[in-house]
Amino acid sequence: MSGGSWNYFYRQIEKIAEDLFNSKCPYRSALGVHMQLIAQAMHDIEWVDSSDYLLGNEIEAIKKVLKPEDILEKSINDAKKMVDQLNELIKECKKIKGKK
């Protein structure tokens, strides 16, 4: 099976990108260029999720959309949430241990 795991959503993004790209407004046209990159990333994600591409084959397309600091910021925020959850679990375990 080729694609389909995201219901070919990338095709909608491609259409929007094309319409924006062909706009006479330079802001919309520039956004259209960016949307074309997003459409390619979504295509590759869909093909990976549908087992037509190997896991990781979507990364290069995603990198063209995001800045490295976007990825780093998300990773740091995720790590902070995990640390908070771990600290809550430690507190909970200490309370339970203290009751015995």
VENMO-V486935 format. One record per residue. N is the residue number from 0. RES is the residue in one letter. PHI is phi in whole degrees, 0 to 359 (none if undefined). PSI is psi as a letter, one per 30 degrees, with the letter a starting at -180 (999 if undefined). D_CENTER is the distance of its C-alpha to the mean C-alpha in whole Angstrom. Layout:
N & RES & PHI & PSI & D_CENTER
N & RES & PHI & PSI & D_CENTER
//
This chain:
0 & M & none & k & 23
1 & S & 260 & k & 21
2 & G & 61 & a & 17
3 & G & 98 & f & 18
4 & S & 293 & f & 15
5 & W & 245 & g & 13
6 & N & 57 & h & 17
7 & Y & 56 & h & 16
8 & F & 302 & e & 14
9 & Y & 303 & f & 13
10 & R & 294 & e & 17
11 & Q & 294 & e & 17
12 & I & 295 & e & 15
13 & E & 301 & e & 17
14 & K & 295 & e & 20
15 & I & 298 & e & 19
16 & A & 300 & e & 18
17 & E & 296 & e & 21
18 & D & 299 & e & 23
19 & L & 294 & e & 22
20 & F & 302 & e & 23
21 & N & 276 & g & 26
22 & S & 291 & l & 27
23 & K & 281 & f & 30
24 & C & 280 & k & 28
25 & P & 297 & f & 26
26 & Y & 292 & e & 24
27 & R & 294 & e & 23
28 & S & 297 & e & 23
29 & A & 295 & e & 21
30 & L & 296 & e & 18
31 & G & 299 & e & 19
32 & V & 299 & e & 18
33 & H & 296 & e & 15
34 & M & 295 & e & 14
35 & Q & 297 & e & 15
36 & L & 294 & e & 13
37 & I & 296 & e & 10
38 & A & 300 & e & 12
39 & Q & 294 & e & 12
40 & A & 297 & e & 9
41 & M & 294 & e & 9
42 & H & 301 & e & 12
43 & D & 294 & e & 12
44 & I & 299 & e & 9
45 & E & 298 & e & 12
46 & W & 291 & e & 14
47 & V & 295 & e & 13
48 & D & 293 & f & 13
49 & S & 264 & g & 16
50 & S & 65 & g & 18
51 & D & 266 & f & 19
52 & Y & 242 & l & 17
53 & L & 285 & k & 17
54 & L & 305 & k & 14
55 & G & 104 & f & 13
56 & N & 292 & f & 14
57 & E & 274 & f & 10
58 & I & 298 & e & 10
59 & E & 300 & e & 12
60 & A & 294 & e & 11
61 & I & 295 & e & 7
62 & K & 300 & f & 10
63 & K & 288 & f & 12
64 & V & 267 & e & 10
65 & L & 259 & l & 9
66 & K & 270 & k & 12
67 & P & 306 & e & 13
68 & E & 291 & f & 14
69 & D & 297 & e & 10
70 & I & 292 & e & 9
71 & L & 297 & e & 13
72 & E & 299 & e & 13
73 & K & 298 & e & 10
74 & S & 295 & e & 12
75 & I & 296 & e & 15
76 & N & 297 & e & 15
77 & D & 297 & e & 14
78 & A & 296 & e & 17
79 & K & 299 & e & 19
80 & K & 297 & e & 18
81 & M & 293 & e & 19
82 & V & 295 & e & 22
83 & D & 300 & e & 23
84 & Q & 296 & e & 23
85 & L & 296 & e & 25
86 & N & 297 & e & 28
87 & E & 296 & e & 28
88 & L & 295 & e & 29
89 & I & 298 & e & 31
90 & K & 301 & e & 33
91 & E & 299 & e & 33
92 & C & 294 & e & 35
93 & K & 295 & e & 37
94 & K & 296 & e & 38
95 & I & 296 & e & 39
96 & K & 294 & e & 41
97 & G & 291 & f & 43
98 & K & 280 & f & 44
99 & K & 280 & 999 & 46
//
